[in-house]
Amino acid sequence: MSNILLVTSSPRGPESLSAQFATEIAEGIKARSGGSLTTRDLAIKPPPHIGQAYIQGRVTRPDARTAEQAAAVDIAQELVDELKVADVIVLGSGMINFGLPSQLKVWFDHVTWPDVTFSFDETGPKGLLTGKKVYLVTAAGGVFSKGAYTPFDFQTNYVLHLLGFIGLTDVEVVRIEGTAYGSDAAKAAIKTTEAAVQALLAKAA
């Protein structure tokens, strides 16, 4: 039985293709494994941008933190705890101005925590959240997996780097792209992605 964590971040709500396909993957794995599913919609309930209280609070002893610092650290701790107990993480990200949604960036700012989710030794940084499976669903109106716009995909590659930095290296990427090139292109992209998701779920069963 798997503990599944679904994190979506698109401000488009039910119209979001990244959220739709990420949810389909998470619910499909839940149905096949009989596991539990925790959902965090960062667009509905975005964590606050990190500030001085969080930066100082996370390096201060718990009993020495101010009330503001304790509250800021508690938010990060809740997000980290969800990651720690998850066996499977499904992450949805829709491209905004060539990058990831700001809500998802803030989530990463909270969970990328020295000596909690990563550490340093003589060989460099070491991710601490190991042994987990991640499914990353990225959506974009253009085509960024190949062709002239590949260098401008500051979403997928950046998210993969952040995941790997905290130890989440077993990642399967599902892309939905080219949906801005007309209705026929959008339908074809959705059909292609649906087939990819079904193949992924068959393999995960």
Residue pairs with C-beta under 8 A, 6 or more apart in sequence:
1 33
1 34
1 35
1 36
2 29
2 30
2 33
2 35
2 36
2 87
2 88
3 35
3 36
3 38
3 85
3 86
3 87
3 88
4 26
4 29
4 30
4 33
4 35
4 36
4 37
4 38
4 86
4 87
4 88
4 89
4 90
5 38
5 40
5 82
5 83
5 85
5 86
5 88
5 89
5 90
6 22
6 23
6 26
6 37
6 38
6 39
6 40
6 90
6 92
7 22
7 40
7 42
7 89
7 90
7 91
7 92
7 104
7 107
8 16
8 18
8 19
8 22
8 23
8 39
8 40
8 41
8 42
8 43
8 92
9 18
9 19
9 41
9 42
9 43
9 92
9 93
9 94
9 100
9 101
9 103
9 104
9 107
10 16
10 18
10 19
10 43
10 92
10 93
10 94
10 101
10 139
11 43
11 101
11 103
12 19
12 43
12 94
13 19
13 43
14 20
16 92
16 94
16 139
17 94
17 139
17 176
17 179
17 190
17 193
18 92
18 93
18 94
18 137
18 138
18 139
18 176
19 41
19 92
19 94
21 92
21 137
21 139
21 174
21 176
21 193
21 194
21 197
22 90
22 91
22 92
22 135
22 137
23 39
23 90
23 92
24 197
25 90
25 135
25 137
25 174
25 197
25 200
25 201
26 37
26 39
26 88
26 90
26 135
27 37
28 197
28 201
28 204
29 35
29 88
29 90
29 201
29 204
30 36
30 37
32 201
32 204
32 205
35 87
35 88
38 82
38 86
40 79
40 82
42 101
42 103
42 104
42 106
42 107
43 101
43 103
46 103
46 106
47 75
47 79
47 103
47 106
47 107
47 110
48 72
48 75
48 106
49 106
49 109
50 72
50 106
50 109
50 110
51 72
53 66
53 68
53 69
53 71
53 72
54 69
54 72
54 73
54 75
54 76
54 110
56 69
57 65
57 66
57 68
57 69
57 70
57 72
57 73
58 73
58 76
58 113
58 114
59 114
60 69
62 70
62 73
65 73
75 110
76 110
76 111
76 113
79 107
79 110
79 111
80 110
80 111
80 113
80 116
80 117
83 89
83 111
83 117
83 129
83 132
84 129
86 132
87 132
87 133
88 132
88 133
88 134
88 135
89 132
89 133
89 134
89 135
89 168
90 134
90 135
90 137
91 104
91 134
91 135
91 136
91 137
91 159
91 163
92 137
92 139
93 100
93 101
93 104
93 136
93 137
93 138
93 139
93 155
93 156
93 159
94 101
94 138
94 139
94 140
95 138
95 139
95 140
95 141
95 144
95 153
95 155
96 102
98 152
98 153
98 154
98 155
99 105
99 154
99 155
99 158
100 154
100 155
100 158
100 159
104 159
108 162
111 117
111 166
112 118
112 162
112 165
112 166
114 120
116 128
117 127
117 128
117 129
117 166
117 167
118 125
118 126
118 127
118 128
118 165
118 166
118 167
119 125
119 126
119 128
120 126
125 165
126 167
127 164
127 165
127 166
127 167
127 168
127 169
128 166
128 167
129 166
129 167
129 168
130 167
130 168
130 169
132 167
132 168
132 170
133 170
133 172
134 163
134 168
134 170
134 171
134 172
135 171
135 172
135 174
135 200
136 156
136 159
136 160
136 163
136 171
136 172
136 173
136 174
137 173
137 174
137 175
137 176
138 155
138 156
138 159
138 173
138 174
138 175
138 176
138 177
139 175
139 176
139 177
139 179
140 153
140 155
140 175
140 176
140 177
140 178
140 179
141 177
141 178
141 179
141 180
141 181
142 149
142 177
142 178
142 180
142 181
143 149
143 177
143 178
143 181
144 150
144 152
144 153
144 155
144 156
144 175
144 177
145 153
145 175
145 177
156 173
156 175
160 171
160 173
163 169
163 171
164 171
172 200
174 193
174 196
174 197
174 200
175 193
176 189
176 190
176 192
176 193
177 189
178 185
178 186
178 188
178 189
179 185
179 186
179 189
179 190
180 186
